[in-house]
C-alpha cells in the first residue's frame, strides 16, 4: 500500500511521517516507504499505530516494523507528555526492566499531528485485565505469570533514577506525602470542575481526597522508587510466561515500594476472584516472591493505603466519565454501577485501614 493510498483512506499524513522515520528512526537509510499500518483496538490513553516500513540501507532492501504512540487531544490521563516517555525509555534501557527500544520522537505537530514516540516493534501477547481468563497460558500457568509480574516489578524498583532525566520527568519533586497530594489534586480537580459545570456536588470524592492527603506516608524522596502506576495485564507484552515489554508509562511517578503493590492488590485489580492478586497469584505467594526478589518486607498498612489511593483514582476517573456522559445525554447504567462499586470498595478499604484491619 502506498503512502498516498494510506493518507486517502485514513486522513493521516503518512508522507511526512515516512520522511521523519527515514531521517530520525533509521538514519542512513533511503527510499523509505510505509507499507502497512494497523491501529490496535482497546486502551483509553495514547493512540497506537503499528507501522511497517521498507527502505534501502547499505545496498540492501530492508523491512522493519515500528510502534508509534501519539498523544491524543484529551483524555482521563492527560497531560500526555512524550518527553516523559523518552526519559523513561532512555533511563530504563540500562536496567533489567523489559521495555521497547526507543528509536525517535517528536513534538512537532507538522510531522504527525501531535507529539509522538517511535519504538521498535516487539512480538508478544497482551490481554486486558477483563479478558485475561480466556488466555490459555493464564488458564494453564497462571502462577508462573504472577511470579514474572513480581520479578519484573522488583527489577523496576532496583532501577536507579537519581541523577538521571527521571528526576524531572517523574515530578513534581517531593517526599511521598507531597506526591500523594499532587496525584489527588491532578485527578480530583478536573472532576470538581466537571461537577460544577453540571451543577452537582461530589462531596464523597472530596472527603476521600482529603483523607488521602492526611494519611499519606512521609517517606523522604531519596528513599522512593520508580512507580509504574498502571501495573496490570493489558500493559504487559508477553512471550509465553515472560514479560517481553512493560508498556504505557503515562502514570509513572516516584513513590514507596508498596505503591505499585497497592495497585496490584486493590479490589479492581482482582475483579472476580478477590483472593487472586493482579488476577494471577494469592497474596501469600506474592509476598514471599516479592520479599525474596527485593529483600524488602511487605508493609501492610502502607500497601493498604496505596490500594485506597489507586481505587480513589479509578473511581474519580469513572465518575468524571459518567458526568461527561450525562452532559452529552449518554448515560449508561454500567458506568453508574461501576462508579458505585468503586465507591463502596474504597470506603471499605478506608474503614479497614482506620480500624487496623489489613484484609486482602
C-alpha positions as CSV (number, residue, x, y, z in Angstrom):
1,X,0.0,0.0,0.0
2,X,1.4,3.4,-1.0
3,X,1.7,6.3,1.4
4,X,-0.8,8.3,-0.8
5,X,-3.4,5.4,-0.5
6,X,-3.0,5.3,3.2
7,X,-3.4,9.0,3.5
8,X,-6.6,9.0,1.4
9,X,-8.1,6.1,3.5
10,X,-7.2,7.3,7.0
11,X,-6.7,11.0,6.7
12,X,-3.2,10.7,8.3
13,X,-0.2,12.4,6.8
14,X,1.9,9.2,6.2
15,X,4.2,11.0,3.8
16,X,5.5,13.4,6.4
17,X,5.8,10.5,8.9
18,X,7.8,8.5,6.3
19,X,10.3,11.4,5.9
20,X,10.7,11.6,9.6
21,X,11.3,7.9,10.1
22,X,13.9,7.9,7.3
23,X,15.9,10.7,8.9
24,X,15.4,10.1,12.6
25,X,14.4,6.4,13.3
26,X,16.6,4.9,10.5
27,X,19.3,7.4,9.8
28,X,21.4,6.4,6.8
29,X,18.5,4.8,5.1
30,X,17.0,5.9,1.8
31,X,13.8,5.4,-0.2
32,X,11.8,4.6,2.9
33,X,8.1,4.0,2.4
34,X,5.3,2.9,4.7
35,X,3.9,-0.4,3.5
36,X,1.1,-1.0,6.1
37,X,-0.5,0.4,9.2
38,X,-2.6,-1.0,12.0
39,X,-4.5,0.6,14.9
40,X,-4.8,-1.9,17.8
41,X,-8.2,-1.7,19.5
42,X,-8.7,-1.1,23.2
43,X,-7.0,1.2,25.6
44,X,-8.0,4.6,27.0
45,X,-4.9,6.7,26.6
46,X,-2.3,7.0,23.8
47,X,-3.2,6.4,20.2
48,X,-1.1,3.5,19.0
49,X,-0.1,2.7,15.4
50,X,1.8,-0.4,14.3
51,X,3.6,0.7,11.1
52,X,5.5,-1.5,8.6
53,X,8.3,0.2,6.6
54,X,10.7,-0.7,3.8
55,X,14.0,1.1,3.0
56,X,17.4,0.9,1.4
57,X,20.4,0.6,3.6
58,X,23.9,-0.5,2.7
59,X,22.8,-1.6,-0.7
60,X,20.1,-3.9,0.7
61,X,16.3,-3.6,0.9
62,X,15.2,-4.0,4.5
63,X,11.8,-4.4,6.2
64,X,11.0,-3.2,9.7
65,X,8.0,-2.7,11.9
66,X,7.7,0.0,14.5
67,X,5.2,1.1,17.2
68,X,4.2,4.7,17.3
69,X,2.5,6.2,20.3
70,X,0.8,9.5,19.7
71,X,-0.6,11.7,22.4
72,X,-4.4,12.1,22.0
73,X,-6.0,15.6,22.1
74,X,-7.5,14.8,25.5
75,X,-8.4,12.0,27.9
76,X,-8.6,10.9,31.5
77,X,-4.8,10.5,31.9
78,X,-3.8,13.8,30.3
79,X,-1.5,15.6,30.1
80,X,0.3,13.2,27.8
81,X,4.0,14.0,27.8
82,X,6.1,12.4,25.1
83,X,9.2,13.8,26.9
84,X,8.2,11.7,29.9
85,X,8.2,8.5,27.9
86,X,11.6,9.5,26.4
87,X,13.1,9.9,29.8
88,X,11.7,6.6,31.0
89,X,12.8,4.6,27.9
90,X,16.2,6.3,27.9
91,X,16.9,5.6,31.6
92,X,15.4,2.1,31.8
93,X,17.3,1.0,28.7
94,X,20.3,0.5,31.0
95,X,18.3,-1.6,33.6
96,X,16.8,-5.1,33.8
97,X,13.3,-3.7,33.1
98,X,12.0,-5.0,29.7
99,X,11.0,-2.0,27.6
100,X,10.8,-1.3,23.9
101,X,13.9,0.3,22.2
102,X,13.3,4.0,21.6
103,X,14.1,4.9,18.0
104,X,12.9,8.5,17.7
105,X,10.4,11.1,18.9
106,X,9.0,14.4,18.0
107,X,6.8,17.2,19.5
108,X,6.4,18.9,16.1
109,X,2.7,18.8,15.1
110,X,3.7,19.2,11.4
111,X,5.1,15.7,11.4
112,X,2.2,13.6,12.7
113,X,-0.5,16.0,14.1
114,X,0.5,15.7,17.8
115,X,3.6,14.7,19.8
116,X,4.6,11.0,19.3
117,X,7.4,8.5,20.0
118,X,8.7,5.6,17.9
119,X,9.9,2.3,19.3
120,X,10.9,-1.0,17.9
121,X,8.1,-3.4,17.5
122,X,8.1,-6.4,19.9
123,X,6.2,-9.6,19.1
124,X,4.0,-10.8,22.0
125,X,0.6,-11.2,23.5
126,X,-1.3,-8.5,25.5
127,X,-4.5,-9.2,27.3
128,X,-6.8,-6.8,29.0
129,X,-7.5,-7.4,32.7
130,X,-11.2,-8.1,32.0
131,X,-10.4,-10.8,29.4
132,X,-7.2,-12.4,30.5
133,X,-9.1,-15.5,31.8
134,X,-9.7,-16.5,28.2
135,X,-5.9,-16.8,27.5
136,X,-4.8,-20.4,27.5
137,X,-1.4,-19.6,29.1
138,X,-3.3,-17.9,32.0
139,X,-5.5,-20.9,32.4
140,X,-2.6,-23.4,32.4
141,X,0.3,-21.4,34.1
142,X,-1.2,-18.5,35.9
143,X,1.2,-18.8,38.9
144,X,4.2,-18.5,36.5
145,X,2.7,-15.3,35.1
146,X,2.2,-13.9,38.6
147,X,5.7,-14.7,39.6
148,X,7.0,-13.0,36.5
149,X,4.9,-9.9,37.3
150,X,6.6,-9.7,40.7
151,X,10.1,-10.3,39.4
152,X,9.6,-7.5,36.8
153,X,8.4,-5.2,39.5
154,X,11.4,-6.0,41.6
155,X,13.6,-5.1,38.6
156,X,11.8,-1.8,38.2
157,X,12.3,-1.0,41.9
158,X,16.0,-1.7,41.6
159,X,16.4,0.7,38.6
160,X,18.3,3.9,39.6
161,X,16.6,7.3,39.0
162,X,18.8,9.7,41.0
163,X,21.0,11.8,38.7
164,X,19.0,10.8,35.6
165,X,16.4,12.7,33.5
166,X,13.7,10.9,35.5
167,X,14.3,13.3,38.4
168,X,12.5,16.0,36.5
169,X,10.2,13.8,34.4
170,X,8.6,12.0,37.3
171,X,7.8,15.2,39.2
172,X,6.6,17.3,40.9
173,X,9.5,16.8,43.2
174,X,8.9,15.9,46.9
175,X,8.5,13.3,49.6
176,X,5.8,10.6,49.4
177,X,3.1,12.7,51.1
178,X,3.7,15.6,48.7
179,X,3.5,13.4,45.7
180,X,0.2,11.8,47.0
181,X,-1.2,15.3,47.4
182,X,-0.2,16.2,43.8
183,X,-1.8,12.9,42.5
184,X,-5.0,13.6,44.4
185,X,-5.3,17.1,43.0
186,X,-4.4,16.0,39.5
187,X,-7.4,13.7,39.3
188,X,-9.8,15.3,41.7
189,X,-9.6,18.9,40.3
190,X,-11.0,18.0,36.8
191,X,-13.8,16.1,38.5
192,X,-14.8,19.0,40.7
193,X,-14.7,21.3,37.6
194,X,-16.9,19.0,35.7
195,X,-19.3,18.6,38.6
196,X,-19.6,22.4,38.9
197,X,-20.4,22.6,35.2
198,X,-23.2,20.1,35.7
199,X,-24.4,21.9,38.9
200,X,-23.9,18.9,41.2
201,X,-21.7,18.1,44.1
202,X,-19.1,15.4,44.7
203,X,-18.6,15.6,48.5
204,X,-17.6,11.9,48.9
205,X,-14.7,12.2,46.5
206,X,-13.7,15.5,48.1
207,X,-13.6,13.8,51.5
208,X,-11.7,10.8,50.3
209,X,-9.1,13.1,48.7
210,X,-8.7,15.0,52.0
211,X,-8.3,11.7,53.9
212,X,-5.6,10.5,51.5
213,X,-3.6,13.7,52.0
214,X,-3.9,13.4,55.7
215,X,-2.9,9.7,55.9
216,X,-0.1,9.7,53.3
217,X,3.2,8.1,54.2
218,X,6.0,10.5,55.0
219,X,8.8,8.7,53.2
220,X,11.6,11.1,52.1
221,X,12.2,11.5,48.3
222,X,15.6,9.7,48.4
223,X,14.0,6.5,49.6
224,X,11.5,6.3,46.8
225,X,11.5,4.0,43.8
226,X,10.1,4.2,40.3
227,X,6.4,3.5,40.2
228,X,4.7,2.4,37.0
229,X,1.2,3.5,38.2
230,X,-0.8,1.2,36.0
231,X,0.8,-2.2,36.6
232,X,-1.6,-4.8,35.3
233,X,-2.4,-7.2,32.4
234,X,-3.0,-5.1,29.4
235,X,0.2,-3.2,30.0
236,X,2.4,-6.2,29.7
237,X,3.6,-7.7,26.4
238,X,4.0,-11.5,27.0
239,X,6.2,-14.1,25.2
240,X,4.8,-17.3,26.8
241,X,5.3,-16.6,30.6
242,X,8.0,-13.9,30.2
243,X,7.2,-10.2,30.1
244,X,8.9,-9.0,26.9
245,X,7.9,-5.4,27.5
246,X,6.2,-3.2,30.0
247,X,4.0,-0.6,28.2
248,X,2.0,2.6,29.0
249,X,4.0,4.7,31.4
250,X,1.9,7.8,31.5
251,X,1.1,7.4,35.2
252,X,4.7,6.7,36.2
253,X,6.0,8.6,39.2
254,X,8.2,8.1,42.3
255,X,6.8,6.5,45.5
256,X,7.4,4.0,48.2
257,X,7.9,0.4,47.1
258,X,4.4,-0.5,48.3
259,X,2.8,1.9,45.8
260,X,2.7,-0.4,42.8
261,X,1.9,-3.4,45.1
262,X,-1.1,-1.4,46.3
263,X,-2.2,-1.2,42.7
264,X,-1.8,-4.9,42.2
265,X,-3.8,-5.7,45.4
266,X,-6.7,-3.2,45.1
267,X,-10.1,-4.8,44.5
268,X,-10.3,-3.5,40.9
269,X,-7.1,-5.4,40.1
270,X,-8.6,-8.7,41.4
271,X,-12.1,-8.4,40.0
272,X,-14.0,-11.8,40.0
273,X,-11.7,-13.6,42.5
274,X,-10.8,-11.5,45.5
275,X,-8.2,-14.0,46.7
276,X,-6.1,-13.6,43.5
277,X,-3.8,-10.5,43.4
278,X,-3.3,-8.9,40.0
279,X,-5.6,-11.7,38.6
280,X,-2.6,-14.0,39.0
281,X,-1.4,-15.2,42.4
282,X,-2.6,-15.4,46.1
283,X,-1.2,-12.8,48.4
284,X,0.9,-15.2,50.4
285,X,2.7,-16.3,47.2
286,X,3.1,-12.7,46.0
287,X,4.5,-11.6,49.4
288,X,7.0,-14.5,49.5
289,X,8.3,-13.9,46.0
290,X,8.5,-10.1,46.5
291,X,10.5,-10.4,49.7
292,X,12.9,-12.9,48.0
293,X,13.3,-10.7,44.9
294,X,13.8,-7.4,46.7
295,X,15.0,-8.3,50.3
296,X,12.2,-6.0,51.5
297,X,9.3,-6.9,53.8
298,X,5.7,-6.2,52.9
299,X,4.5,-3.2,54.8
300,X,0.8,-4.0,55.1
301,X,-0.5,-0.6,56.3
302,X,1.3,1.3,53.6
303,X,0.2,-1.3,51.0
304,X,-3.4,-0.8,52.2
305,X,-3.1,3.0,51.9
306,X,-1.9,2.8,48.3
307,X,-4.8,0.4,47.5
308,X,-7.1,3.2,48.7
309,X,-5.2,5.8,46.6
310,X,-5.5,3.7,43.4
311,X,-9.1,2.9,44.0
312,X,-9.7,6.6,44.5
313,X,-8.1,7.5,41.2
314,X,-10.0,4.8,39.3
315,X,-13.3,6.0,41.0
316,X,-12.7,9.6,40.2
317,X,-12.0,8.8,36.6
318,X,-15.1,6.7,36.4
319,X,-17.3,9.4,37.9
320,X,-15.8,12.0,35.6
321,X,-16.7,9.8,32.6
322,X,-20.2,9.4,33.9
323,X,-20.6,13.2,34.2
324,X,-19.3,13.6,30.7
325,X,-21.9,11.1,29.5
326,X,-24.6,12.9,31.4
327,X,-23.7,16.2,29.8
328,X,-23.9,14.7,26.4
329,X,-27.1,12.7,27.1
330,X,-25.3,9.4,27.1
331,X,-25.5,7.8,30.5
332,X,-25.2,4.0,30.7
333,X,-26.3,2.0,33.7
334,X,-23.0,0.1,33.5
335,X,-21.0,3.3,34.1
336,X,-23.1,4.3,37.1
337,X,-22.9,0.8,38.7
338,X,-19.1,0.8,38.2
339,X,-18.8,4.1,40.0
340,X,-21.0,2.9,42.9
341,X,-19.0,-0.3,43.2
342,X,-15.7,1.6,43.3
343,X,-17.1,3.9,46.0
344,X,-18.2,1.1,48.2
345,X,-14.9,-0.8,47.8
346,X,-12.8,2.3,48.5
347,X,-14.8,3.2,51.6
348,X,-14.4,-0.4,53.0
349,X,-10.6,-0.1,52.4
350,X,-10.6,3.2,54.3
351,X,-12.6,1.7,57.2
352,X,-10.3,-1.3,57.4
353,X,-7.2,1.0,57.4
354,X,-8.7,3.1,60.2
355,X,-9.5,0.0,62.3
356,X,-6.2,-1.6,61.7
357,X,-7.7,-4.5,59.7
358,X,-5.2,-5.3,57.0
359,X,-7.6,-7.5,55.0
360,X,-6.6,-8.5,51.5
